Each structure stands twice: as structure tokens, then as C-alpha cells.
Amino acid sequence: MQEIWFNGTKDAEKRDRVKQDIALAQKAFERLAGILEAKKKVPVAADYDRASWAFYRADLDGYQRALTEVLKLIKED
């Protein structure tokens, strides 16, 4: 579990509550991870036929980076 989940928790009791909350949401996180994994896209050669391919690729890369960040937060280590 990443430490970011515990931001603002000063004592062990609050940390335990956060752990419990995450444990209760684990099934939902698993479903969400599947949904987000399905949204990942690998660029294909046809993408480069667009006149604005560089902007498209930059947008795609940013979107993929955001998906990856969320997946790291919700998947168990």
C-alpha cells in the first residue's frame, strides 16, 4: 500500500481506519483496475497518418500515464 493513502493520518488509530477502508473497497478496486486496464491503448502505425499525430501522441501518452498512476494506487503491491 502506498504511503500517500495515509496523508493526514497522525496516529496509528487513523492509519488502521484507512487500512480497513481500503480493505473494504478492495473488490471495487479490482473491478476498477480491470476497467482502467481495458482503456489502455498502444499506439499503432495508423495513428501516425494523422496530420496532428504529435499532439495525438502527446495526449495519449498523458492519458496512459494518468491511468498507470491510478492503477498503482489501487492495486496491491
Distance bins in CASP14 RR format, pairs under 12 A and 6 or more apart:
PFRMAT RR
TARGET T0000
AUTHOR 0000-0000-0000
RMODE 2
METHOD distances of the structure
MODEL  1
1 15 0 0 0 0 0 1 0 0 0 0 0
1 18 0 0 0 0 1 0 0 0 0 0 0
1 19 1 0 0 1 0 0 0 0 0 0 0
1 20 0 0 0 0 0 1 0 0 0 0 0
1 21 0 0 0 0 0 1 0 0 0 0 0
1 22 1 0 0 1 0 0 0 0 0 0 0
1 23 0 0 0 0 1 0 0 0 0 0 0
1 25 0 0 0 0 0 1 0 0 0 0 0
1 26 0 0 0 0 0 1 0 0 0 0 0
1 29 0 0 0 0 0 1 0 0 0 0 0
1 72 0 0 0 0 0 1 0 0 0 0 0
1 73 0 0 0 0 1 0 0 0 0 0 0
1 74 0 0 0 0 0 1 0 0 0 0 0
1 75 0 0 0 0 1 0 0 0 0 0 0
1 76 1 0 0 1 0 0 0 0 0 0 0
1 77 1 0 0 1 0 0 0 0 0 0 0
2 18 0 0 0 0 0 1 0 0 0 0 0
2 22 0 0 0 0 0 1 0 0 0 0 0
2 69 0 0 0 0 0 1 0 0 0 0 0
2 70 0 0 0 0 0 1 0 0 0 0 0
2 71 0 0 0 0 0 1 0 0 0 0 0
2 72 1 0 0 1 0 0 0 0 0 0 0
2 73 1 0 0 1 0 0 0 0 0 0 0
2 74 0 0 0 0 1 0 0 0 0 0 0
2 75 0 0 0 0 1 0 0 0 0 0 0
2 76 0 0 0 0 0 1 0 0 0 0 0
2 77 1 0 0 1 0 0 0 0 0 0 0
3 9 0 0 0 0 0 1 0 0 0 0 0
3 15 0 0 0 0 0 1 0 0 0 0 0
3 18 0 0 0 0 0 1 0 0 0 0 0
3 73 0 0 0 0 0 1 0 0 0 0 0
3 77 0 0 0 0 0 1 0 0 0 0 0
4 18 0 0 0 0 0 1 0 0 0 0 0
4 22 0 0 0 0 0 1 0 0 0 0 0
4 69 0 0 0 0 0 1 0 0 0 0 0
4 70 0 0 0 0 0 1 0 0 0 0 0
4 72 0 0 0 0 1 0 0 0 0 0 0
4 73 1 0 0 1 0 0 0 0 0 0 0
4 74 0 0 0 0 0 1 0 0 0 0 0
5 14 0 0 0 0 0 1 0 0 0 0 0
5 15 0 0 0 0 1 0 0 0 0 0 0
5 17 0 0 0 0 0 1 0 0 0 0 0
5 18 1 0 1 0 0 0 0 0 0 0 0
5 19 0 0 0 0 1 0 0 0 0 0 0
5 20 0 0 0 0 0 1 0 0 0 0 0
5 21 0 0 0 0 1 0 0 0 0 0 0
5 22 1 0 0 1 0 0 0 0 0 0 0
5 23 0 0 0 0 0 1 0 0 0 0 0
5 25 0 0 0 0 0 1 0 0 0 0 0
5 29 0 0 0 0 0 1 0 0 0 0 0
5 72 0 0 0 0 0 1 0 0 0 0 0
5 73 1 0 0 1 0 0 0 0 0 0 0
5 74 0 0 0 0 0 1 0 0 0 0 0
5 76 0 0 0 0 0 1 0 0 0 0 0
5 77 0 0 0 0 0 1 0 0 0 0 0
6 12 0 0 0 0 0 1 0 0 0 0 0
6 14 1 0 0 1 0 0 0 0 0 0 0
6 15 1 0 1 0 0 0 0 0 0 0 0
6 16 0 0 0 0 0 1 0 0 0 0 0
6 17 0 0 0 0 0 1 0 0 0 0 0
6 18 1 0 1 0 0 0 0 0 0 0 0
6 19 0 0 0 0 1 0 0 0 0 0 0
6 21 0 0 0 0 0 1 0 0 0 0 0
6 22 0 0 0 0 0 1 0 0 0 0 0
7 14 0 0 0 0 0 1 0 0 0 0 0
7 15 0 0 0 0 0 1 0 0 0 0 0
7 18 0 0 0 0 1 0 0 0 0 0 0
7 73 0 0 0 0 0 1 0 0 0 0 0
8 14 1 0 0 1 0 0 0 0 0 0 0
8 15 0 0 0 0 1 0 0 0 0 0 0
8 17 0 0 0 0 0 1 0 0 0 0 0
8 18 0 0 0 0 1 0 0 0 0 0 0
9 15 1 0 1 0 0 0 0 0 0 0 0
9 16 0 0 0 0 1 0 0 0 0 0 0
9 17 1 0 0 1 0 0 0 0 0 0 0
9 18 1 0 1 0 0 0 0 0 0 0 0
9 19 0 0 0 0 1 0 0 0 0 0 0
9 21 0 0 0 0 0 1 0 0 0 0 0
10 17 0 0 0 0 0 1 0 0 0 0 0
10 18 0 0 0 0 0 1 0 0 0 0 0
11 17 0 0 0 0 0 1 0 0 0 0 0
11 18 0 0 0 0 0 1 0 0 0 0 0
12 18 0 0 0 0 0 1 0 0 0 0 0
12 19 0 0 0 0 0 1 0 0 0 0 0
13 19 0 0 0 0 0 1 0 0 0 0 0
13 20 0 0 0 0 0 1 0 0 0 0 0
14 20 0 0 0 0 0 1 0 0 0 0 0
14 21 0 0 0 0 0 1 0 0 0 0 0
15 21 0 0 0 0 0 1 0 0 0 0 0
15 22 0 0 0 0 0 1 0 0 0 0 0
16 22 0 0 0 0 0 1 0 0 0 0 0
16 23 0 0 0 0 0 1 0 0 0 0 0
17 23 0 0 0 0 0 1 0 0 0 0 0
17 24 0 0 0 0 0 1 0 0 0 0 0
18 24 0 0 0 0 0 1 0 0 0 0 0
18 25 0 0 0 0 0 1 0 0 0 0 0
19 25 0 0 0 0 0 1 0 0 0 0 0
19 26 0 0 0 0 0 1 0 0 0 0 0
19 76 0 0 0 0 0 1 0 0 0 0 0
20 26 0 0 0 0 0 1 0 0 0 0 0
21 28 0 0 0 0 0 1 0 0 0 0 0
21 29 0 0 0 0 0 1 0 0 0 0 0
22 28 0 0 0 0 0 1 0 0 0 0 0
22 29 1 0 0 1 0 0 0 0 0 0 0
22 73 0 0 0 0 0 1 0 0 0 0 0
22 74 0 0 0 0 1 0 0 0 0 0 0
22 75 0 0 0 0 0 1 0 0 0 0 0
22 76 0 0 0 0 1 0 0 0 0 0 0
22 77 0 0 0 0 0 1 0 0 0 0 0
23 29 0 0 0 0 1 0 0 0 0 0 0
23 76 0 0 0 0 0 1 0 0 0 0 0
25 31 0 0 0 0 0 1 0 0 0 0 0
25 32 0 0 0 0 1 0 0 0 0 0 0
25 33 0 0 0 0 0 1 0 0 0 0 0
25 73 0 0 0 0 0 1 0 0 0 0 0
25 74 0 0 0 0 1 0 0 0 0 0 0
25 76 0 0 0 0 0 1 0 0 0 0 0
26 32 0 0 0 0 0 1 0 0 0 0 0
26 33 0 0 0 0 0 1 0 0 0 0 0
26 74 0 0 0 0 1 0 0 0 0 0 0
26 75 0 0 0 0 0 1 0 0 0 0 0
26 76 1 0 0 1 0 0 0 0 0 0 0
27 33 0 0 0 0 0 1 0 0 0 0 0
27 34 0 0 0 0 0 1 0 0 0 0 0
27 74 0 0 0 0 0 1 0 0 0 0 0
28 34 0 0 0 0 0 1 0 0 0 0 0
28 35 0 0 0 0 0 1 0 0 0 0 0
28 74 0 0 0 0 1 0 0 0 0 0 0
29 35 0 0 0 0 0 1 0 0 0 0 0
29 36 0 0 0 0 0 1 0 0 0 0 0
29 70 0 0 0 0 0 1 0 0 0 0 0
29 71 0 0 0 0 1 0 0 0 0 0 0
29 72 0 0 0 0 0 1 0 0 0 0 0
29 73 0 0 0 0 1 0 0 0 0 0 0
29 74 1 0 1 0 0 0 0 0 0 0 0
29 75 1 0 0 1 0 0 0 0 0 0 0
29 76 0 0 0 0 1 0 0 0 0 0 0
30 36 0 0 0 0 0 1 0 0 0 0 0
30 37 0 0 0 0 0 1 0 0 0 0 0
30 71 0 0 0 0 0 1 0 0 0 0 0
30 74 0 0 0 0 1 0 0 0 0 0 0
30 75 0 0 0 0 1 0 0 0 0 0 0
30 76 0 0 0 0 1 0 0 0 0 0 0
31 37 0 0 0 0 0 1 0 0 0 0 0
31 38 0 0 0 0 0 1 0 0 0 0 0
31 74 0 0 0 0 1 0 0 0 0 0 0
32 38 0 0 0 0 0 1 0 0 0 0 0
32 39 0 0 0 0 0 1 0 0 0 0 0
32 67 0 0 0 0 0 1 0 0 0 0 0
32 70 0 0 0 0 1 0 0 0 0 0 0
32 71 0 0 0 0 1 0 0 0 0 0 0
32 73 0 0 0 0 0 1 0 0 0 0 0
32 74 1 0 0 1 0 0 0 0 0 0 0
32 75 0 0 0 0 1 0 0 0 0 0 0
33 39 0 0 0 0 0 1 0 0 0 0 0
33 40 0 0 0 0 0 1 0 0 0 0 0
33 67 0 0 0 0 0 1 0 0 0 0 0
33 68 0 0 0 0 0 1 0 0 0 0 0
33 70 0 0 0 0 1 0 0 0 0 0 0
33 71 1 0 1 0 0 0 0 0 0 0 0
33 72 0 0 0 0 0 1 0 0 0 0 0
33 73 0 0 0 0 0 1 0 0 0 0 0
33 74 1 0 1 0 0 0 0 0 0 0 0
33 75 1 0 1 0 0 0 0 0 0 0 0
33 76 0 0 0 0 1 0 0 0 0 0 0
34 40 0 0 0 0 1 0 0 0 0 0 0
34 67 0 0 0 0 0 1 0 0 0 0 0
34 70 0 0 0 0 0 1 0 0 0 0 0
34 71 0 0 0 0 1 0 0 0 0 0 0
34 74 0 0 0 0 1 0 0 0 0 0 0
34 75 0 0 0 0 1 0 0 0 0 0 0
35 67 0 0 0 0 0 1 0 0 0 0 0
35 70 0 0 0 0 0 1 0 0 0 0 0
35 71 0 0 0 0 0 1 0 0 0 0 0
35 74 0 0 0 0 0 1 0 0 0 0 0
36 63 0 0 0 0 0 1 0 0 0 0 0
36 64 0 0 0 0 0 1 0 0 0 0 0
36 66 0 0 0 0 1 0 0 0 0 0 0
36 67 1 0 1 0 0 0 0 0 0 0 0
36 68 0 0 0 0 1 0 0 0 0 0 0
36 69 0 0 0 0 0 1 0 0 0 0 0
36 70 1 0 0 1 0 0 0 0 0 0 0
36 71 1 0 1 0 0 0 0 0 0 0 0
36 72 0 0 0 0 0 1 0 0 0 0 0
36 73 0 0 0 0 0 1 0 0 0 0 0
36 74 0 0 0 0 1 0 0 0 0 0 0
36 75 0 0 0 0 1 0 0 0 0 0 0
37 64 0 0 0 0 0 1 0 0 0 0 0
37 67 0 0 0 0 1 0 0 0 0 0 0
37 68 0 0 0 0 0 1 0 0 0 0 0
37 70 0 0 0 0 0 1 0 0 0 0 0
37 71 1 0 0 1 0 0 0 0 0 0 0
37 74 0 0 0 0 0 1 0 0 0 0 0
37 75 0 0 0 0 1 0 0 0 0 0 0
38 67 0 0 0 0 0 1 0 0 0 0 0
38 71 0 0 0 0 0 1 0 0 0 0 0
39 60 0 0 0 0 0 1 0 0 0 0 0
39 63 0 0 0 0 1 0 0 0 0 0 0
39 64 0 0 0 0 1 0 0 0 0 0 0
39 66 0 0 0 0 0 1 0 0 0 0 0
39 67 1 0 0 1 0 0 0 0 0 0 0
39 68 0 0 0 0 0 1 0 0 0 0 0
39 70 0 0 0 0 0 1 0 0 0 0 0
39 71 0 0 0 0 0 1 0 0 0 0 0
40 60 0 0 0 0 0 1 0 0 0 0 0
40 61 0 0 0 0 0 1 0 0 0 0 0
40 62 0 0 0 0 0 1 0 0 0 0 0
40 63 0 0 0 0 1 0 0 0 0 0 0
40 64 1 0 0 1 0 0 0 0 0 0 0
40 65 0 0 0 0 0 1 0 0 0 0 0
40 66 0 0 0 0 0 1 0 0 0 0 0
40 67 1 0 1 0 0 0 0 0 0 0 0
40 68 0 0 0 0 1 0 0 0 0 0 0
40 70 0 0 0 0 0 1 0 0 0 0 0
40 71 0 0 0 0 1 0 0 0 0 0 0
41 47 0 0 0 0 1 0 0 0 0 0 0
41 56 0 0 0 0 0 1 0 0 0 0 0
41 57 0 0 0 0 0 1 0 0 0 0 0
41 59 0 0 0 0 0 1 0 0 0 0 0
41 60 1 0 0 1 0 0 0 0 0 0 0
41 61 0 0 0 0 0 1 0 0 0 0 0
41 62 0 0 0 0 0 1 0 0 0 0 0
41 63 0 0 0 0 1 0 0 0 0 0 0
41 64 1 0 0 1 0 0 0 0 0 0 0
41 67 0 0 0 0 1 0 0 0 0 0 0
42 57 0 0 0 0 0 1 0 0 0 0 0
42 60 0 0 0 0 1 0 0 0 0 0 0
42 61 0 0 0 0 0 1 0 0 0 0 0
42 64 0 0 0 0 1 0 0 0 0 0 0
43 49 0 0 0 0 0 1 0 0 0 0 0
43 50 0 0 0 0 0 1 0 0 0 0 0
43 53 0 0 0 0 1 0 0 0 0 0 0
43 54 0 0 0 0 0 1 0 0 0 0 0
43 56 0 0 0 0 1 0 0 0 0 0 0
43 57 1 0 0 1 0 0 0 0 0 0 0
43 58 0 0 0 0 0 1 0 0 0 0 0
43 59 0 0 0 0 0 1 0 0 0 0 0
43 60 1 0 0 1 0 0 0 0 0 0 0
43 61 0 0 0 0 1 0 0 0 0 0 0
43 63 0 0 0 0 0 1 0 0 0 0 0
43 64 0 0 0 0 1 0 0 0 0 0 0
44 50 0 0 0 0 0 1 0 0 0 0 0
44 53 0 0 0 0 0 1 0 0 0 0 0
44 56 0 0 0 0 0 1 0 0 0 0 0
44 57 0 0 0 0 0 1 0 0 0 0 0
44 60 0 0 0 0 0 1 0 0 0 0 0
45 53 0 0 0 0 0 1 0 0 0 0 0
46 53 0 0 0 0 1 0 0 0 0 0 0
46 56 0 0 0 0 0 1 0 0 0 0 0
47 53 1 0 0 1 0 0 0 0 0 0 0
47 54 0 0 0 0 0 1 0 0 0 0 0
47 55 0 0 0 0 0 1 0 0 0 0 0
47 56 1 0 0 1 0 0 0 0 0 0 0
47 57 1 0 0 1 0 0 0 0 0 0 0
47 58 0 0 0 0 0 1 0 0 0 0 0
47 59 0 0 0 0 0 1 0 0 0 0 0
47 60 1 0 0 1 0 0 0 0 0 0 0
47 61 0 0 0 0 0 1 0 0 0 0 0
48 54 0 0 0 0 1 0 0 0 0 0 0
48 56 0 0 0 0 1 0 0 0 0 0 0
48 57 0 0 0 0 1 0 0 0 0 0 0
48 60 0 0 0 0 0 1 0 0 0 0 0
49 56 0 0 0 0 0 1 0 0 0 0 0
50 56 1 0 1 0 0 0 0 0 0 0 0
50 57 0 0 0 0 1 0 0 0 0 0 0
50 59 0 0 0 0 0 1 0 0 0 0 0
50 60 0 0 0 0 0 1 0 0 0 0 0
52 58 0 0 0 0 1 0 0 0 0 0 0
52 59 0 0 0 0 1 0 0 0 0 0 0
52 60 0 0 0 0 0 1 0 0 0 0 0
53 59 0 0 0 0 0 1 0 0 0 0 0
53 60 0 0 0 0 1 0 0 0 0 0 0
54 60 0 0 0 0 0 1 0 0 0 0 0
54 61 0 0 0 0 0 1 0 0 0 0 0
55 61 0 0 0 0 0 1 0 0 0 0 0
55 62 0 0 0 0 0 1 0 0 0 0 0
56 62 0 0 0 0 0 1 0 0 0 0 0
56 63 0 0 0 0 0 1 0 0 0 0 0
57 63 0 0 0 0 0 1 0 0 0 0 0
57 64 0 0 0 0 0 1 0 0 0 0 0
58 64 0 0 0 0 0 1 0 0 0 0 0
58 65 0 0 0 0 0 1 0 0 0 0 0
59 65 0 0 0 0 0 1 0 0 0 0 0
59 66 0 0 0 0 0 1 0 0 0 0 0
60 66 0 0 0 0 0 1 0 0 0 0 0
60 67 0 0 0 0 0 1 0 0 0 0 0
61 67 0 0 0 0 0 1 0 0 0 0 0
61 68 0 0 0 0 0 1 0 0 0 0 0
62 68 0 0 0 0 1 0 0 0 0 0 0
62 69 0 0 0 0 1 0 0 0 0 0 0
63 69 0 0 0 0 0 1 0 0 0 0 0
63 70 0 0 0 0 0 1 0 0 0 0 0
64 70 0 0 0 0 0 1 0 0 0 0 0
64 71 0 0 0 0 0 1 0 0 0 0 0
65 71 0 0 0 0 0 1 0 0 0 0 0
65 72 0 0 0 0 0 1 0 0 0 0 0
66 72 0 0 0 0 0 1 0 0 0 0 0
66 73 0 0 0 0 0 1 0 0 0 0 0
67 73 0 0 0 0 0 1 0 0 0 0 0
67 74 0 0 0 0 0 1 0 0 0 0 0
67 75 0 0 0 0 0 1 0 0 0 0 0
68 74 0 0 0 0 0 1 0 0 0 0 0
68 75 0 0 0 0 0 1 0 0 0 0 0
69 75 0 0 0 0 0 1 0 0 0 0 0
71 77 0 0 0 0 0 1 0 0 0 0 0
END
